[in-house]
Amino acid sequence: MNGVRVLVGTRKGGFILTSDARRKRWVVSGPHFAGWEIYHLKGSSIDPNRLYASQTSDWFGQVIQRSDDGGKTWAPVGNKFAYEGVPGTHQWYDGTQHPWEFKRVWYLEPSLSDLETVYAGVEDAALFRSSDGGQTWQEHAALRSAEGHLWQPGGGGMCLHTILQDPSDPGRIFIAISAAGAFRTDDGGQTWLPVNRGLQSRYELPDPNAEVGHCVHNLAMHPSRPGVLFMQKHWDVMCSDDAGASWHEISGNLPSDFGFPIAVHAHEPDTIYVVPIKSDSEHYPPEGKLRVYRSRSGGNEWEALTRGLPQRNCYVNVLRSAMTVDSLDPCGVYFGTTGGQVYASADSGDSWTPIVQNLPAVLSVEVQTLP
Amino acid sequence: MIRLALPTHLWRLANVSREIEIQVEGPITLNAVLDALEARYPMLRGTIRDQVTKERRPYLRFFACGEDWSHQSPDAPLPDQVATGVELLRIVGAMAGG
């Protein structure tokens, strides 16, 4: 019997929700690492019992936890994230230069091809790699050579928050940084290219078409079509058909094209999901109605998915790493809110149910489809 | 033996009780105590002081014999009562939460 395991990171601990493939009845375990901010939990696609968690605190710094039994037990692994060489400076909020300082790990991405390899996206923005199951970490420092002095923090800090591996090419990785943009390596991290042509930041940057500096919130791809990328930018929902070389807007009829997460259906590469948020200064759904929007045509034409979601007086946010899909059929879609609900749909978004409520603010949601 | 009191998050992380005893060799200084603590409990590396610079994390303080040692040299000798295990060396998280 197969099933799903949902990994939820919150402001005050991690939670693990499990269900069989019907996705009707859920068992909740947690809080794990109670009282700590759990920015991200993610499992390996090679061995689903191998999980990593980013456990962090303004008081006590960064801890990385690893589980080899699907989250029943955990052990701390390496937490030394030292930038290569002299880290230098990046742009600060006021345009002055500011020293690079490690703050926390936002995102953990286990390798698709090697069980012991895992990537970490950190604040201040950099990409680290471990090839010993998280015991030691080395920076891919060439990334910061891609105009790093022009990168600047967004409201959440200068974070590397998205890592996408190309399943057809182990040398190709896409990452995204707020507020620097999207970047791609084709040689396993030796060199990096900014891939932001076509992005426009009319009210945020002195040059709206700048090569770097755009506030990219999230990227998504379908594994069968790794050259096609979808992006939720600060404002604008975007698509690239050429692995990031150029982007075009697909916001279409969305009620707002500001938002944080974006996800792709597991079996339909042109079906994508976003959660529109009113604006950059009002981080809640337009009209107080929590709506996921789905496009079945790769963007531009969107339909509101509302069944089971609150349609009045709802003022939560859905953060960039807090929406994902499982690979069952029909595809399951999951998202968590800053109000502490995790909603799930077992029918590709047609209807929704809260599978847990009243958690601390949700920072991230990942799902594993279990054999 | 040096007696240490740890903040809740750290004694839980190290899977010990709130108060622990640590064997420290040589002169009893903050750095010597923290070196011995991190050697015995590696999961605490980086949680009290930065792993690279060895600077105290900004939201933590050190108290000994009713005095704040947070801003003393980490290589200064700690009070005799701490060095002899009569008094606790307290590692304290800054208060927060309103």
Interface residues (C-beta under 8 A of the other chain):
Chain A: A34 G35 W36 S57 D58 W59 F60 G61 Q62 V63 P76 N79 K80 A82
Chain B: P7 T8 H9 L10 R12 L13 P42 M43 R45 G46 T47 I48 D50 Q51 V52 R57 Y59 L60 G93 A94 A96
